[in-house]
Every structure is written in structure tokens, then in C-alpha cells.
Amino acid sequence: MEELKDLREKIDAIDQQMVDLFKQRMEVSKEVAAYKQANGLPTQDVGRERSLLAKVGERAGDELADYTQSVYRTILAAGRSYQNACSGVTSKVYETIRKALDTTPDLFPQRATVACQGVEGAYSQIACDSIFKAPTILYFNTFEHVFKAVESGMCQYGVLPIENSTAGSVLKVYELMVKHKFSIVRALRLKIDHNLLVKKGVKLAEISEVISHEQAIGQCGAFLQSMGEVKITACANTAMAAKMVAESERRDIAALSSAVCAEKYGLDVLRQSVQDQENNYTRFICISKELEIYPRADKMSVMLILKHRPGALYEVLAKFAEFNINLTKIESRPIAEREFEFRFFLDLDCPEYSDKVAQLLNDLQKQNEVCSFLGLYTEVK
């Protein structure tokens, strides 16, 4: 044990030297930041960094080259972040957020005109009624029409499903998030119970076809498999599936939908809670045309397009660790006009909008090809 203690004391002494040298390096880095700002130069000099990494790798020797370069990548990233902070220059995103914080009312609206996909009884409608006290709901056939209704000003807000705890992300919504201008102002986690709905008196053995939304079908895979040779048909919405069954002359079709829809469309609940997982939740987002940030907002969403080079994603993820910010979701979607390049959608815990969060956004905007701020909002559970 004494030998181990002696070795640790040596390491502690070396660490102290490293800290002292790091502080000296950051002081010089601060002077570099002032020079760059005065002369209109960018914070990052890719050529300089590449040359430095090659040099330190060579000095370290073959055995330690990779480790040394890894450490220096972190040092360089810290240096860039410190230079950005020292420059005092705020990003466009920072100014936009500050304006929204100053102009958004203290209370979230209780009444509004809200766009939802589907028909009455849809889970989007149930989510909408949970977010707003007395909404006026306009129904649209597709998710895209919901975005367009908000974007055009026809509706003040729109409510859309974004992910499910069993079936994963609603990819169509993520694809539309790229095409439309919007901000997330609220989120909600809604418990989802799928039921098998049929016409009055229909028995399980009579059913030859089950219809529902593709997400609901995915969430009820085990139950559907247990039904044997039954045709599975996807439609636009779970509530629409219930309506189709109610309006059909056939008695051999059933819908996966909610108990609310059973009551509304006069159907029997033949089987209750047929989803694969009892704890089945769907997360909904509420969007607006303009950025609104209400008090006690605790979640933030951003979209990034990274520079297409080794280590780009690592550098982004390292930022969240550097600022001690919890990343709760990362979703990648292909960029259609490029080969095997991706957009990244990220959600993170953000208990308050602080200088630390502002610096994080500033760094993300500077180090990535695109950094779009999607919203700072409260998630209701």
C-alpha cells in the first residue's frame, strides 16, 4: 500500500504541474481570442489544429500517440469554448432566445385555435385537451397539414406525436420538422391504451382484418400475432380507424383505438389494453409559428448538421459533458440531397436558461454546419 501511495503522490504532483500549465495556456488562448476578434478571424483554425495534433502525436511516440492526441482534442475544444466566451460576442440564437424570454407572457394560454391530425377521438385530440383548458380544435388529414396550418397562421398552435416508448420515433414528423418553420412551446407524455374495437356483438373469431395507424400496429405486435391469419391494414389515424369500422357495412373488421373512440362511434371494446407494454407512452409536442418560452421551461431541443469529418459527433457530445448538461434523446435522419450524411435532433434537460446554456448554444452554432434552435419548453407528465 505504501508503494501505491507513493505512486499516487507522484501523479498528484504531475497533475498540479499540468493544471498550472493549462492555466497558462488558457491565458495565452485568451490573448489569441482578443487578436482574432480584433482582426475578424474565426475561432477555429482547422489547419493549425491538425498540425498540432500531428506534432504532439509524434512527440508522444507510437505507444502513446493516440492517447495524447485524444487529450489534446479535448484541450483544443476547451480552448475554443473559452475563446468564444472571452470574445463576448453573442450568437443569433442567443439574441432570439433573450427576446422570447422578455416578450412571452407569464401564463401559458388556456384557450387557442389548435391544429390536430385525424378526427375527433384521436390521441392528438386527447393530448390537446390535456395541454389546453378549452381549445378550439381544427382537424387535418396529415401531419404536414398541421405544420402548414400553424405556419400560415390559420391555427395558433399544433399538436403532434413525436415518439412512443415502445415503437420509437414518429419519423414522418421528424422529416417535416426540417421543412417547416416552427418552435416547440410545450410537450406532453400521454399514457396510451390500445383497445380492439368492433361493431356491437362481433366475436373475436369473426374478425378477418384489423386497421389502425402504423404506430399503433407496431405497439400491439404480440396481440396481433396471436390472432393468427388476420389482415393488418394501416390508416392515417387510430380514431379514423374506429370511424371506418363504425361506418363500414362489414362485421369482420376491427380497429385498434382508444376507449374514447369506442364510446364516440358506438363500438364494443372486445379486448382492452392490447399493447405489448403496459407502460406505453407517446410524447406529443405543441408547436407555434413564433418562438415562445414560458416560465419554468425545463427541456430544450436543437437540430444540428455536423461537419462531415472524423470526430465531429464526439465533439458535440463532449460539449454536453463539459457543461454538465443531460442529453435525453438523439435522433438521426438522413439528408436527402447528400450521400450518407445526417441531421441530428437532440433533446436535453435544461432546468433554467443560464449563461452556461447560452455558451453551449454559442459553441454548437460555431462548431457545426447548421445549428437550429427548436424550442425551450416545459414537458408535462
NUSE-252527 format. One record per residue (C-alpha): residue in three letters; y negated, x negated, z. Coordinates in steps of 0.2 Angstrom, whole numbers, plus 5000, padded with zeros to 4 digits. Layout:
<rec ALA <Y X Z>>,
...
//
This chain:
<rec MET <5000 5000 5000>>,
<rec GLU <4988 4986 5004>>,
<rec GLU <4991 4979 4986>>,
<rec LEU <4987 4996 4979>>,
<rec LYS <4971 4997 4990>>,
<rec ASP <4965 4980 4984>>,
<rec LEU <4968 4985 4966>>,
<rec ARG <4958 5001 4968>>,
<rec GLU <4944 4992 4976>>,
<rec LYS <4943 4981 4961>>,
<rec ILE <4942 4996 4950>>,
<rec ASP <4928 5004 4961>>,
<rec ALA <4918 4988 4959>>,
<rec ILE <4921 4988 4940>>,
<rec ASP <4916 5007 4940>>,
<rec GLN <4900 5003 4949>>,
<rec GLN <4895 4990 4936>>,
<rec MET <4899 5002 4922>>,
<rec VAL <4888 5016 4930>>,
<rec ASP <4874 5003 4931>>,
<rec LEU <4876 4998 4913>>,
<rec PHE <4877 5016 4907>>,
<rec LYS <4861 5020 4916>>,
<rec GLN <4853 5005 4907>>,
<rec ARG <4860 5011 4891>>,
<rec MET <4853 5029 4893>>,
<rec GLU <4836 5022 4897>>,
<rec VAL <4836 5012 4881>>,
<rec SER <4843 5028 4872>>,
<rec LYS <4828 5037 4879>>,
<rec GLU <4816 5025 4871>>,
<rec VAL <4826 5027 4855>>,
<rec ALA <4823 5046 4856>>,
<rec ALA <4804 5043 4858>>,
<rec TYR <4804 5032 4842>>,
<rec LYS <4814 5044 4832>>,
<rec GLN <4804 5059 4837>>,
<rec ALA <4788 5049 4833>>,
<rec ASN <4794 5044 4816>>,
<rec GLY <4803 5060 4811>>,
<rec LEU <4821 5053 4811>>,
<rec PRO <4836 5063 4816>>,
<rec THR <4845 5061 4832>>,
<rec GLN <4862 5056 4825>>,
<rec ASP <4864 5041 4813>>,
<rec VAL <4882 5043 4807>>,
<rec GLY <4882 5026 4799>>,
<rec ARG <4876 5017 4814>>,
<rec GLU <4889 5026 4825>>,
<rec ARG <4903 5022 4813>>,
<rec SER <4898 5004 4813>>,
<rec LEU <4898 5003 4832>>,
<rec LEU <4915 5011 4834>>,
<rec ALA <4922 4999 4822>>,
<rec LYS <4914 4984 4831>>,
<rec VAL <4920 4990 4849>>,
<rec GLY <4937 4993 4842>>,
<rec GLU <4938 4976 4835>>,
<rec ARG <4932 4968 4851>>,
<rec ALA <4945 4978 4862>>,
<rec GLY <4959 4971 4852>>,
<rec ASP <4974 4981 4844>>,
<rec GLU <4981 4987 4861>>,
<rec LEU <4965 4995 4867>>,
<rec ALA <4956 4999 4851>>,
<rec ASP <4960 5017 4851>>,
<rec TYR <4956 5020 4869>>,
<rec THR <4940 5010 4868>>,
<rec GLN <4934 5020 4853>>,
<rec SER <4938 5036 4862>>,
<rec VAL <4927 5031 4877>>,
<rec TYR <4913 5026 4865>>,
<rec ARG <4914 5043 4856>>,
<rec THR <4910 5051 4872>>,
<rec ILE <4896 5039 4876>>,
<rec LEU <4888 5042 4859>>,
<rec ALA <4890 5061 4861>>,
<rec ALA <4881 5060 4879>>,
<rec GLY <4868 5049 4871>>,
<rec ARG <4864 5061 4858>>,
<rec SER <4863 5075 4870>>,
<rec TYR <4852 5065 4881>>,
<rec GLN <4840 5061 4867>>,
<rec ASN <4839 5079 4862>>,
<rec ALA <4835 5084 4880>>,
<rec CYS <4822 5070 4881>>,
<rec SER <4813 5075 4865>>,
<rec GLY <4808 5091 4872>>,
<rec VAL <4810 5100 4855>>,
<rec THR <4817 5117 4857>>,
<rec SER <4829 5125 4844>>,
<rec LYS <4825 5140 4834>>,
<rec VAL <4840 5149 4843>>,
<rec TYR <4831 5144 4860>>,
<rec GLU <4815 5152 4855>>,
<rec THR <4824 5168 4848>>,
<rec ILE <4833 5170 4865>>,
<rec ARG <4817 5167 4875>>,
<rec LYS <4808 5181 4865>>,
<rec ALA <4823 5193 4868>>,
<rec LEU <4823 5189 4886>>,
<rec ASP <4805 5193 4888>>,
<rec THR <4805 5209 4877>>,
<rec THR <4821 5218 4881>>,
<rec PRO <4820 5232 4894>>,
<rec ASP <4827 5230 4911>>,
<rec LEU <4839 5245 4909>>,
<rec PHE <4852 5247 4895>>,
<rec PRO <4849 5263 4886>>,
<rec GLN <4859 5279 4891>>,
<rec ARG <4856 5289 4875>>,
<rec ALA <4856 5282 4857>>,
<rec THR <4862 5286 4840>>,
<rec VAL <4879 5276 4838>>,
<rec ALA <4890 5272 4823>>,
<rec CYS <4909 5273 4826>>,
<rec GLN <4923 5271 4814>>,
<rec GLY <4936 5285 4812>>,
<rec VAL <4934 5303 4818>>,
<rec GLU <4932 5312 4835>>,
<rec GLY <4945 5306 4847>>,
<rec ALA <4946 5288 4841>>,
<rec TYR <4947 5274 4854>>,
<rec SER <4930 5268 4847>>,
<rec GLN <4923 5285 4852>>,
<rec ILE <4931 5284 4870>>,
<rec ALA <4923 5266 4871>>,
<rec CYS <4906 5273 4865>>,
<rec ASP <4907 5286 4879>>,
<rec SER <4910 5273 4892>>,
<rec ILE <4896 5262 4886>>,
<rec PHE <4883 5276 4884>>,
<rec LYS <4880 5291 4895>>,
<rec ALA <4875 5303 4881>>,
<rec PRO <4877 5295 4864>>,
<rec THR <4874 5304 4848>>,
<rec ILE <4889 5298 4838>>,
<rec LEU <4890 5297 4819>>,
<rec TYR <4907 5293 4812>>,
<rec PHE <4911 5282 4797>>,
<rec ASN <4927 5279 4787>>,
<rec THR <4927 5260 4788>>,
<rec PHE <4921 5246 4799>>,
<rec GLU <4909 5240 4786>>,
<rec HIS <4900 5256 4785>>,
<rec VAL <4897 5254 4804>>,
<rec PHE <4889 5237 4801>>,
<rec LYS <4879 5245 4787>>,
<rec ALA <4873 5260 4797>>,
<rec VAL <4866 5248 4811>>,
<rec GLU <4859 5235 4798>>,
<rec SER <4850 5249 4789>>,
<rec GLY <4843 5257 4804>>,
<rec MET <4852 5273 4802>>,
<rec CYS <4860 5270 4819>>,
<rec GLN <4853 5260 4834>>,
<rec TYR <4870 5254 4839>>,
<rec GLY <4888 5252 4833>>,
<rec VAL <4904 5251 4842>>,
<rec LEU <4918 5241 4835>>,
<rec PRO <4935 5234 4841>>,
<rec ILE <4936 5216 4841>>,
<rec GLU <4953 5211 4849>>,
<rec ASN <4968 5218 4858>>,
<rec SER <4978 5210 4872>>,
<rec THR <4994 5212 4863>>,
<rec ALA <4991 5212 4844>>,
<rec GLY <4977 5199 4844>>,
<rec SER <4960 5199 4835>>,
<rec VAL <4954 5213 4823>>,
<rec LEU <4952 5201 4808>>,
<rec LYS <4943 5213 4797>>,
<rec VAL <4929 5214 4810>>,
<rec TYR <4928 5195 4811>>,
<rec GLU <4926 5195 4792>>,
<rec LEU <4912 5207 4792>>,
<rec MET <4903 5198 4806>>,
<rec VAL <4900 5184 4793>>,
<rec LYS <4892 5196 4780>>,
<rec HIS <4880 5206 4791>>,
<rec LYS <4865 5203 4802>>,
<rec PHE <4868 5210 4820>>,
<rec SER <4868 5205 4838>>,
<rec ILE <4881 5209 4852>>,
<rec VAL <4872 5218 4866>>,
<rec ARG <4887 5224 4876>>,
<rec ALA <4906 5223 4877>>,
<rec LEU <4920 5234 4885>>,
<rec ARG <4938 5232 4889>>,
<rec LEU <4947 5248 4887>>,
<rec LYS <4965 5252 4893>>,
<rec ILE <4974 5258 4878>>,
<rec ASP <4989 5270 4879>>,
<rec HIS <4998 5275 4863>>,
<rec ASN <5007 5291 4863>>,
<rec LEU <5019 5298 4850>>,
<rec LEU <5011 5315 4844>>,
<rec VAL <5020 5328 4834>>,
<rec LYS <5017 5347 4830>>,
<rec LYS <5022 5359 4843>>,
<rec GLY <5041 5360 4846>>,
<rec VAL <5046 5345 4835>>,
<rec LYS <5060 5334 4842>>,
<rec LEU <5062 5315 4840>>,
<rec ALA <5077 5317 4829>>,
<rec GLU <5067 5327 4816>>,
<rec ILE <5054 5313 4813>>,
<rec SER <5055 5303 4797>>,
<rec GLU <5038 5295 4796>>,
<rec VAL <5026 5288 4809>>,
<rec ILE <5007 5285 4804>>,
<rec SER <4994 5276 4814>>,
<rec HIS <4981 5261 4812>>,
<rec GLU <4989 5244 4809>>,
<rec GLN <4984 5238 4826>>,
<rec ALA <4992 5252 4835>>,
<rec ILE <5008 5250 4824>>,
<rec GLY <5008 5231 4829>>,
<rec GLN <5006 5236 4848>>,
<rec CYS <5021 5248 4848>>,
<rec GLY <5034 5237 4838>>,
<rec ALA <5048 5239 4850>>,
<rec PHE <5047 5258 4851>>,
<rec LEU <5046 5260 4833>>,
<rec GLN <5061 5249 4830>>,
<rec SER <5071 5259 4842>>,
<rec MET <5068 5275 4831>>,
<rec GLY <5079 5267 4818>>,
<rec GLU <5076 5271 4799>>,
<rec VAL <5059 5278 4800>>,
<rec LYS <5045 5275 4788>>,
<rec ILE <5029 5267 4795>>,
<rec THR <5013 5271 4787>>,
<rec ALA <4996 5263 4791>>,
<rec CYS <4980 5273 4790>>,
<rec ALA <4962 5270 4794>>,
<rec ASN <4962 5275 4812>>,
<rec THR <4973 5282 4826>>,
<rec ALA <4963 5298 4828>>,
<rec MET <4963 5300 4809>>,
<rec ALA <4982 5299 4810>>,
<rec ALA <4983 5313 4823>>,
<rec LYS <4971 5324 4812>>,
<rec MET <4983 5320 4797>>,
<rec VAL <4998 5326 4807>>,
<rec ALA <4989 5342 4813>>,
<rec GLU <4983 5346 4795>>,
<rec SER <4999 5342 4786>>,
<rec GLU <5012 5356 4782>>,
<rec ARG <5026 5344 4786>>,
<rec ARG <5035 5344 4803>>,
<rec ASP <5044 5327 4801>>,
<rec ILE <5029 5316 4803>>,
<rec ALA <5021 5309 4819>>,
<rec ALA <5006 5299 4824>>,
<rec LEU <5003 5285 4837>>,
<rec SER <4987 5290 4845>>,
<rec SER <4979 5295 4862>>,
<rec ALA <4982 5310 4873>>,
<rec VAL <4964 5315 4870>>,
<rec CYS <4968 5317 4851>>,
<rec ALA <4984 5327 4856>>,
<rec GLU <4973 5339 4866>>,
<rec LYS <4959 5340 4852>>,
<rec TYR <4971 5343 4837>>,
<rec GLY <4983 5354 4846>>,
<rec LEU <4998 5342 4846>>,
<rec ASP <5013 5339 4858>>,
<rec VAL <5014 5322 4867>>,
<rec LEU <5033 5318 4863>>,
<rec ARG <5033 5301 4871>>,
<rec GLN <5020 5294 4882>>,
<rec SER <5014 5275 4883>>,
<rec VAL <5025 5269 4869>>,
<rec GLN <5015 5252 4868>>,
<rec ASP <5025 5236 4870>>,
<rec GLN <5015 5230 4885>>,
<rec GLU <5009 5241 4899>>,
<rec ASN <4993 5231 4902>>,
<rec ASN <4987 5235 4884>>,
<rec TYR <4968 5232 4882>>,
<rec THR <4957 5232 4867>>,
<rec ARG <4940 5224 4868>>,
<rec PHE <4925 5233 4860>>,
<rec ILE <4908 5226 4856>>,
<rec CYS <4892 5236 4854>>,
<rec ILE <4881 5229 4841>>,
<rec SER <4862 5231 4837>>,
<rec LYS <4851 5226 4822>>,
<rec GLU <4839 5216 4833>>,
<rec LEU <4843 5204 4847>>,
<rec GLU <4843 5212 4864>>,
<rec ILE <4848 5203 4881>>,
<rec TYR <4849 5214 4896>>,
<rec PRO <4848 5208 4914>>,
<rec ARG <4865 5201 4922>>,
<rec ALA <4871 5196 4904>>,
<rec ASP <4887 5185 4908>>,
<rec LYS <4895 5182 4891>>,
<rec MET <4889 5173 4875>>,
<rec SER <4896 5172 4858>>,
<rec VAL <4892 5160 4844>>,
<rec MET <4898 5156 4826>>,
<rec LEU <4900 5138 4820>>,
<rec ILE <4904 5130 4804>>,
<rec LEU <4908 5112 4808>>,
<rec LYS <4905 5096 4798>>,
<rec HIS <4921 5093 4789>>,
<rec ARG <4926 5076 4797>>,
<rec PRO <4939 5070 4809>>,
<rec GLY <4934 5073 4827>>,
<rec ALA <4921 5087 4824>>,
<rec LEU <4931 5101 4833>>,
<rec TYR <4934 5089 4848>>,
<rec GLU <4916 5085 4849>>,
<rec VAL <4912 5104 4850>>,
<rec LEU <4925 5107 4864>>,
<rec ALA <4919 5092 4873>>,
<rec LYS <4902 5099 4874>>,
<rec PHE <4909 5114 4885>>,
<rec ALA <4917 5102 4896>>,
<rec GLU <4902 5091 4898>>,
<rec PHE <4891 5106 4903>>,
<rec ASN <4905 5114 4914>>,
<rec ILE <4905 5130 4904>>,
<rec ASN <4921 5140 4902>>,
<rec LEU <4926 5144 4884>>,
<rec THR <4936 5160 4885>>,
<rec LYS <4940 5163 4866>>,
<rec ILE <4940 5153 4850>>,
<rec GLU <4945 5162 4833>>,
<rec SER <4945 5153 4816>>,
<rec ARG <4943 5161 4800>>,
<rec PRO <4944 5153 4783>>,
<rec ILE <4928 5151 4772>>,
<rec ALA <4932 5159 4756>>,
<rec GLU <4922 5148 4745>>,
<rec ARG <4930 5132 4752>>,
<rec GLU <4947 5124 4752>>,
<rec PHE <4955 5125 4770>>,
<rec GLU <4938 5125 4779>>,
<rec PHE <4935 5137 4793>>,
<rec ARG <4922 5146 4803>>,
<rec PHE <4924 5146 4822>>,
<rec PHE <4919 5161 4833>>,
<rec LEU <4918 5156 4851>>,
<rec ASP <4916 5167 4867>>,
<rec LEU <4910 5158 4883>>,
<rec ASP <4906 5163 4901>>,
<rec CYS <4888 5162 4904>>,
<rec PRO <4883 5168 4922>>,
<rec GLU <4864 5165 4918>>,
<rec TYR <4854 5159 4904>>,
<rec SER <4849 5142 4911>>,
<rec ASP <4842 5125 4905>>,
<rec LYS <4860 5119 4904>>,
<rec VAL <4864 5133 4892>>,
<rec ALA <4849 5130 4882>>,
<rec GLN <4853 5112 4880>>,
<rec LEU <4871 5116 4875>>,
<rec LEU <4864 5128 4861>>,
<rec ASN <4852 5115 4855>>,
<rec ASP <4866 5102 4854>>,
<rec LEU <4878 5113 4845>>,
<rec GLN <4864 5118 4832>>,
<rec LYS <4860 5099 4829>>,
<rec GLN <4878 5093 4828>>,
<rec ASN <4886 5107 4817>>,
<rec GLU <4883 5113 4799>>,
<rec VAL <4879 5130 4805>>,
<rec CYS <4877 5137 4822>>,
<rec SER <4874 5156 4823>>,
<rec PHE <4870 5164 4840>>,
<rec LEU <4879 5181 4841>>,
<rec GLY <4873 5188 4857>>,
<rec LEU <4871 5186 4876>>,
<rec TYR <4878 5202 4885>>,
<rec THR <4887 5210 4899>>,
<rec GLU <4906 5214 4897>>,
<rec VAL <4911 5230 4906>>,
<rec LYS <4929 5230 4913>>,
//
